[in-house]
Amino acid sequence: MNLVLRFLAVAVITFVTVGSSFAKEVNLYTSRHYDSDDALYQKFTDATGIKVNVISGKGKALMERLASEGANSPADVFITVDAGNLWKVQKDGMFQSISSSAIDSIVPENLRGPNNEWVGIAKRSRVIYYNPVNVSAEDMEGLTYEDLSDPKWKGRVAIRSSGNMYNQSLVASLIANNGVDATEKWAHRFVGNFARKPEGNDRAQIMAVANGEADVAVANSYYIGLMLSGKKGEEQQAAARKVELHFPGQDGRGAHINVSGAGLMKNAPNAGNAVKFIEFLLSEEAQSHIVNNTYEFPMLEGVAPSDLIAQFGSGFKEDQTSVASYGEFNPDAVKLMDRVGWQ
């Protein structure tokens, strides 16, 4: 009798295990906070019949949750912003390699993680905003990130705190290209040019330029689209109309590029569906949806950016530095920013 019960128990476990591999669902953990993404996931379900179960939250909280769940995590895909965050998850051994010729053909090597364990699904650039009332187009011509340490910009620069991952990744990219010593010398002079103590988010930096509190600000490219769209209110829309956007480094290595990215979880219970989901996010339909709702730059060639962003120039030169280096050099960047007093 015990043998029969044992056999039945094994049979049930086997059935459940095999059955789950054919489940028409994918479990997504995401730190992206755009309502428009929900509509995007519904498009995937409509096209494939695969339901997207969404767990959303702040990036750090989700990363801690994934770590605590370990091998028992139900997560199939983790989506977050900034390559530095994706690097951390990979370093903790939570991802597996994504095997997809379609994804390989779309996402450039410099915008993927080591072993293809995560890939960019949209691009964003960290750019310089300026107030044309106080700064001429000639002043901005050829301007690089490195140039912002020049004494001519003393008391004129707005940027958020050193605790912000976007800034840490920018500094990490400078370390990747210029080395720690040169970047630290730059950062020391750069901090001396701040118009105020770092405060607020990226939109607050743009507002500071619009309101005359600073002449230039460093912030991500898509924020100007969000502000101009009116989604952030009339005050921010009016402020955005007062500033201009400059892509740094056009005569050199190009403007800093970062990503929103997706990783395939190591213990994904629905790995096949997860790969289909990531492939969908890189499709023309999904890429068009992303650029016109979150104002990021497309990963897929042939998809045009939103008109709100394209007006500032869509054919700019992109820095080809591997975004994986942002995670690799993050510890150096954080310590360096602390040493120079970047609050």
Steps between C-alpha positions, in 0.01 A plus 500: 500500500781738591668428166177586317461826689862586435456433129188718487681781683789489253254494211317807631827691551615407151169608350509836679862559398444413137171686490656819635747510213204541267328768710373789290651763728815693574588649839650846475672697775541860387621828648374702204219723624315594183126434466554466126701181561182323614346563160817363341478177699136462396609526136736207560218296655265584212763389247615181674237396752772513770386683813747741659492486879656827619675567830613862506702698749815703549812343353685448828196343670444259211867404494483423872184297443664298224796430726279387788288276273809337357447185295133499598425834335210488255657783298570437132612846390641795692475843339670805645665824398874556484758242400666537839197342668487214248870436560437462873231236443726310261793520742280336762448208261128552444491509119553243227608546139229607255514285187327684217634582155227764467621683811865463396424661165329803658696587815861615440765318700586810703139520621487144636631340816779241509385163361181667372342463844326837464434731207393858448139548388519879468773763504531826688776757484633713784508842340558865583209745520563871476316828526546689170438829681827457690692257280559542128499223243866585440578429867350154458667413171721194542440494877588171673435369851868558571463868402254560785797508737629818331506810726265678256216286639568584867173541688297413191442122504202308643504123549347254745678320782782250484263238640315497170583199283479704178783722623698204628479341156606822329807521723567128446496559125754780541718266705470235227625751243735727696611301805442561871766769553393721210133459587562592864680820397207579270242427770675720756483800265149406382361500855654843546281627217166400657245780515343344810517194722359203304129455567195353330457272201603555138194712425595726793835568329324601178264721703803667661634594158160626382463712814850649479640322806764340275612552144554134410381169641588134447193276475359213295362569154149359541405738781460789259250290304301421814494868593413630153221244468311662785492174698684670787279808514484843343778649712754241389378521141557876499843455656602243240419745224761739640798266468703345221664157488863435408649160418858506636807354334386524139855571386636219716367169630138618507222551753474268799251217444324292763212254476178369635573128492359154551668194648397134488486353850721199571213292640226633272208254509379629162831563324365442150220750551747740656719502189190556283408792725843664469492446123160673492638800690750543217237472224401797288159520668644503852788734418262753343282478809796561731645802318163671471402448864821512704707705254803273510700424186421178312724197506364384164642673194237653277272608785495879535515669840207707620459834322539670839853358523589496130470880483827520693676270253449128451817423307746583776824309553473240777783399731583135420637423847367168627220569747617195697801709606265723701449214743861390487627847597211595729695438824783722372251768396322505836825527697634767265185714530522475877865607501431816300207602720222438249204490737 
